[in-house]
Amino acid sequence: MHRRTFLGATVGLAVAGRSIAASDKVVVGVVGVGGRGTQLTDFFCRRPDVEVAWICDVNSKRFEPAGKVVEQAKGTRPKTTGDFRRILDDKSVDAIVNATPEHWHVLSTIMACQAGKDVYLEKAASHNIWEGRKAVEAARKYKRVVQIGMQTRSAPYALSALKAIRSERFGKVHLVRVYNMLGERRRLVIGPDEPPPEGLNWDMWLGPAPKRPYNPAYLRRLHWDIDGGSLTGDTLHQLDLARWVVGKRYPQWVQHAGGKYAFAGDDSEQPDTRVITYEYGDMTLTIEHTEWTPYMRKISPQVRDGKELPEWYPFIGTKVEIYGTDGMMLLGRVGGGWQIYGPKGEKGPWDKYPHTQMQLDHVGNFIRCIKTREKPCADIEEGHISAALCHMGSISYRCGNRKLIFDAASETFGEDTAANHYLRRTYRAPWVIPEEI
């Protein structure tokens, strides 16, 4: 497909972004101002060197609350639109803050790159493995800064954890356990289709996903056409943190265990219980993921000054455990820091950092890289790999919980046609990602 058709004639040719001096303001447009998008709007508005010029959403009822956030912070109202291509047409805009649903992530990011815009893209970096690589290609070809919203990479405690893990005192890491054990999921029952609510452009919301009548149940995660569920929407944070600090990319093979147990018989498509194994040859990484365990808590484990684990530790639902030959690390997710215990259980080094500051620092890293043209700390390549690991686990599930051998060079499952079927999706015209970006 020709790029002009792909862009819907919004951007006929690739456009170079303007040069921005360190003292200049960065002009951004926020695309998708639901809960997370409005939160990101607030984070960007807190910076004196950022102007939020546009907010965009397919639901016009979201303009008012998001617009108020900008007005209260900056004193002026942003422009509004239901079509993000209008922002791409605005040559004064330097960057897009992309908080669209997951099935829109890559397509809108590629279009922004072609329009000369840098992109802050909420995780997951992709809806499938094939399009994730296309996002990387677009960022490199058009020389764009693309930061993924994996904000733990901006926490100083994450970098100090990386340094501690790679020190000789910790020994060799042979086992990593990633947890996301929560109880937030509800039974999904798909009722009759309805007319779309006033203000919602349902066809635009669907975008590249298959056309279907409006149904409120479809707005929830748990549908493969839309996203990877809480595995890509939440567990990815811990997985990326773990993968980063131990220095791993793609595994040799992956295998999913689990299924729909607690929510058997409802209308969801995705499992509620997952144990995913990634084999690296010298290390095994596992994910333990549940959605029916309300006694587990999504809290930031604070480092305690003592030799014993705190009594509440078993109930932390979002954590990473790293096992080295000379010590183990308990690593928190959203600002909880880390703690090392030695061979005899003795307390070793530790670190911690506030959660909110981490979010602001991640935005700051993106803005700084727009001005310096350096790669951000959560570059699209890293986001693509972490998202791909999540997709690999789901593909194993969809292939009957089968062990799958992965070829890192081609980012495929070799000659396994059943598994390769899930590497990409069928895109609904005109929202099609072309083979050549």
ZAMARGU-4260 file (C-alpha; in steps of 0.2 Angstrom, whole numbers, plus 5000, padded with zeros to 4 digits):
<rodrens>
0) 5000/5000/5000 | 5007/5017/4995 | 5011/5028/5011 | 4999/5042/5005 | 4984/5030/5005
5) 4990/5023/5022 | 4990/5040/5029 | 4973/5044/5023 | 4981/5058/5013 | 4985/5067/5029
10) 5004/5067/5026 | 5008/5064/5008 | 5027/5063/5011 | 5038/5060/5027 | 5041/5077/5036
15) 5056/5082/5046 | 5053/5088/5063 | 5059/5105/5068 | 5075/5107/5078 | 5072/5112/5096
20) 5085/5121/5107 | 5087/5116/5125 | 5078/5132/5130 | 5063/5130/5118 | 5046/5123/5123
25) 5041/5107/5117 | 5024/5107/5109 | 5014/5091/5111 | 4997/5084/5107 | 4989/5070/5118
30) 4980/5057/5108 | 4968/5047/5119 | 4962/5056/5135 | 4954/5042/5145 | 4960/5039/5163
35) 4979/5036/5159 | 4979/5049/5145 | 4972/5062/5156 | 4985/5057/5170 | 4999/5059/5157
40) 4992/5076/5152 | 4994/5081/5170 | 5012/5075/5170 | 5017/5084/5154 | 5008/5100/5160
45) 5019/5100/5176 | 5034/5104/5165 | 5037/5123/5161 | 5046/5118/5145 | 5030/5109/5138
50) 5015/5116/5129 | 5000/5105/5127 | 4992/5112/5112 | 4980/5098/5107 | 4970/5084/5115
55) 4962/5071/5104 | 4949/5057/5108 | 4936/5048/5098 | 4924/5051/5113 | 4921/5070/5113
60) 4914/5069/5131 | 4932/5068/5137 | 4937/5085/5130 | 4930/5094/5145 | 4939/5085/5159
65) 4956/5084/5150 | 4955/5102/5144 | 4952/5108/5162 | 4968/5099/5167 | 4978/5109/5154
70) 4969/5125/5158 | 4972/5124/5176 | 4991/5121/5173 | 4994/5132/5159 | 4980/5145/5159
75) 4974/5141/5141 | 4963/5128/5134 | 4970/5116/5121 | 4963/5113/5104 | 4952/5098/5102
80) 4949/5085/5089 | 4942/5068/5086 | 4954/5063/5073 | 4973/5063/5077 | 4978/5066/5059
85) 4973/5084/5062 | 4987/5085/5075 | 4999/5077/5063 | 4995/5091/5050 | 5000/5104/5063
90) 5018/5108/5059 | 5020/5117/5076 | 5018/5101/5086 | 5034/5092/5090 | 5027/5076/5099
95) 5012/5065/5101 | 5008/5058/5118 | 4999/5042/5113 | 4987/5034/5125 | 4976/5026/5113
100) 4970/5008/5115 | 4983/4994/5112 | 4976/4990/5095 | 4979/5008/5089 | 4997/5010/5096
105) 5008/5005/5082 | 4998/5012/5067 | 4996/5029/5075 | 5015/5029/5080 | 5021/5025/5063
110) 5010/5039/5056 | 5017/5051/5069 | 5035/5046/5064 | 5031/5049/5046 | 5024/5066/5050
115) 5040/5071/5059 | 5033/5069/5077 | 5042/5061/5091 | 5031/5049/5101 | 5028/5045/5120
120) 5019/5028/5118 | 5010/5020/5132 | 5014/5002/5134 | 5012/4989/5127 | 5023/4994/5112
125) 5012/4983/5100 | 4997/4973/5098 | 5007/4959/5090 | 5026/4955/5086 | 5026/4959/5068
130) 5019/4977/5070 | 5031/4980/5085 | 5046/4978/5073 | 5037/4990/5061 | 5036/5003/5074
135) 5055/5001/5077 | 5058/5002/5058 | 5048/5018/5058 | 5057/5026/5072 | 5074/5022/5064
140) 5070/5027/5047 | 5062/5044/5051 | 5075/5047/5065 | 5061/5049/5078 | 5062/5048/5097
145) 5050/5035/5103 | 5048/5032/5122 | 5038/5018/5129 | 5028/5021/5145 | 5038/5008/5155
150) 5042/5021/5168 | 5051/5010/5180 | 5066/5012/5169 | 5067/5030/5174 | 5068/5026/5193
155) 5086/5028/5200 | 5082/5012/5211 | 5080/5002/5195 | 5097/5007/5188 | 5105/5003/5205
160) 5097/4986/5205 | 5104/4983/5188 | 5122/4988/5194 | 5120/4977/5210 | 5114/4962/5200
165) 5129/4963/5188 | 5141/4965/5203 | 5152/4950/5207 | 5145/4949/5225 | 5128/4943/5218
170) 5135/4929/5208 | 5127/4922/5192 | 5108/4923/5190 | 5100/4907/5185 | 5081/4910/5190
175) 5070/4925/5189 | 5052/4925/5195 | 5040/4939/5189 | 5023/4940/5198 | 5007/4949/5194
180) 4994/4941/5205 | 4979/4952/5207 | 4960/4950/5209 | 4953/4965/5199 | 4945/4955/5185
185) 4926/4953/5184 | 4915/4940/5174 | 4912/4946/5157 | 4895/4944/5150 | 4892/4951/5132
190) 4874/4958/5131 | 4864/4964/5116 | 4873/4976/5104 | 4868/4994/5107 | 4869/5011/5097
195) 4885/5019/5101 | 4884/5032/5115 | 4882/5050/5110 | 4899/5058/5107 | 4908/5042/5103
200) 4915/5038/5085 | 4914/5019/5086 | 4921/5016/5069 | 4936/5027/5073 | 4938/5018/5090
205) 4939/5001/5081 | 4952/5007/5068 | 4962/4992/5062 | 4951/4980/5072 | 4937/4970/5063
210) 4921/4980/5061 | 4907/4975/5073 | 4892/4983/5081 | 4895/4993/5097 | 4894/4983/5113
215) 4900/4990/5130 | 4908/4973/5134 | 4920/4976/5120 | 4928/4991/5128 | 4935/4980/5141
220) 4951/4970/5139 | 4950/4951/5137 | 4947/4952/5118 | 4962/4947/5106 | 4957/4959/5093
225) 4960/4974/5105 | 4974/4969/5116 | 4984/4956/5126 | 4974/4959/5142 | 4982/4962/5159
230) 4998/4953/5153 | 5002/4967/5141 | 4993/4980/5151 | 5001/4977/5168 | 5012/4962/5170
235) 5023/4969/5156 | 5030/4982/5169 | 5038/4969/5180 | 5043/4958/5165 | 5052/4973/5157
240) 5060/4978/5173 | 5066/4960/5176 | 5073/4957/5158 | 5082/4974/5159 | 5091/4972/5175
245) 5097/4954/5171 | 5102/4959/5153 | 5091/4947/5143 | 5082/4949/5126 | 5074/4934/5117
250) 5073/4917/5125 | 5076/4900/5116 | 5059/4894/5119 | 5043/4899/5128 | 5029/4888/5136
255) 5012/4894/5143 | 5003/4884/5157 | 4986/4889/5163 | 4969/4894/5156 | 4952/4901/5160
260) 4948/4893/5177 | 4940/4905/5189 | 4931/4913/5175 | 4927/4898/5165 | 4911/4900/5155
265) 4911/4918/5154 | 4913/4928/5137 | 4931/4933/5139 | 4944/4926/5127 | 4959/4926/5138
270) 4965/4916/5152 | 4964/4921/5170 | 4978/4910/5176 | 4995/4910/5168 | 5012/4902/5172
275) 5024/4906/5157 | 5042/4899/5156 | 5055/4908/5146 | 5071/4897/5144 | 5087/4906/5140
280) 5100/4892/5141 | 5109/4899/5157 | 5093/4906/5165 | 5075/4903/5167 | 5062/4917/5169
285) 5044/4913/5174 | 5029/4924/5175 | 5015/4919/5188 | 4999/4929/5184 | 4982/4928/5191
290) 4966/4938/5190 | 4956/4930/5204 | 4966/4933/5220 | 4959/4948/5229 | 4970/4945/5244
295) 4985/4949/5234 | 4989/4968/5233 | 4996/4980/5220 | 5006/4990/5233 | 5024/4996/5233
300) 5034/4986/5245 | 5045/4997/5255 | 5062/4992/5260 | 5063/4987/5279 | 5078/4988/5289
305) 5079/4970/5296 | 5085/4953/5292 | 5068/4945/5290 | 5055/4948/5276 | 5041/4959/5282
310) 5025/4949/5286 | 5015/4957/5272 | 5028/4952/5259 | 5018/4936/5253 | 5003/4947/5248
315) 5012/4959/5237 | 5005/4954/5220 | 5017/4964/5209 | 5035/4960/5212 | 5051/4952/5205
320) 5062/4939/5213 | 5080/4937/5206 | 5090/4922/5212 | 5109/4923/5210 | 5122/4910/5216
325) 5128/4922/5230 | 5112/4931/5235 | 5093/4935/5230 | 5085/4951/5226 | 5067/4956/5230
330) 5063/4970/5218 | 5047/4981/5219 | 5038/4988/5204 | 5031/5005/5206 | 5043/5014/5217
335) 5046/5000/5230 | 5065/4998/5228 | 5074/4983/5231 | 5083/4972/5245 | 5097/4959/5243
340) 5098/4945/5255 | 5115/4935/5256 | 5118/4916/5257 | 5113/4915/5275 | 5098/4926/5274
345) 5108/4941/5280 | 5102/4958/5275 | 5112/4966/5261 | 5112/4982/5250 | 5095/4990/5247
350) 5087/5005/5238 | 5070/5014/5236 | 5062/5028/5227 | 5045/5037/5226 | 5033/5031/5213
355) 5026/5048/5207 | 5043/5055/5205 | 5047/5040/5194 | 5033/5045/5182 | 5038/5063/5181
360) 5056/5058/5178 | 5051/5047/5163 | 5042/5061/5155 | 5057/5072/5158 | 5068/5059/5150
365) 5057/5060/5134 | 5058/5079/5134 | 5076/5079/5136 | 5079/5066/5122 | 5068/5077/5110
370) 5080/5091/5112 | 5096/5081/5112 | 5091/5067/5099 | 5097/5054/5110 | 5088/5037/5113
375) 5076/5037/5128 | 5079/5025/5142 | 5063/5015/5137 | 5067/5016/5118 | 5055/5008/5106
380) 5067/4993/5103 | 5066/4989/5121 | 5048/4991/5122 | 5045/4980/5107 | 5056/4966/5115
385) 5046/4966/5131 | 5029/4967/5122 | 5035/4952/5111 | 5039/4941/5126 | 5021/4944/5132
390) 5014/4940/5115 | 5025/4924/5114 | 5016/4918/5130 | 4999/4921/5123 | 5003/4913/5107
395) 5009/4897/5117 | 4992/4898/5125 | 4982/4900/5109 | 4992/4885/5102 | 4986/4873/5116
400) 4999/4878/5129 | 5012/4871/5118 | 5031/4873/5119 | 5037/4885/5105 | 5055/4887/5099
405) 5058/4906/5095 | 5070/4912/5081 | 5077/4929/5088 | 5085/4933/5071 | 5068/4932/5061
410) 5057/4935/5076 | 5047/4920/5071 | 5043/4903/5077 | 5053/4895/5062 | 5043/4883/5052
415) 5029/4882/5065 | 5015/4888/5054 | 5002/4887/5068 | 5012/4898/5080 | 5017/4910/5066
420) 4999/4913/5062 | 4998/4924/5077 | 5013/4935/5074 | 5002/4948/5065 | 4984/4952/5063
425) 4973/4956/5048 | 4970/4975/5047 | 4954/4983/5042 | 4956/4995/5028 | 4960/5009/5027
430) 4970/5007/5044 | 4983/4995/5036 | 5001/4994/5041 | 5011/4992/5025 | 5025/4980/5022
435) 5037/4994/5018 | 5036/5008/5031
</rodrens>
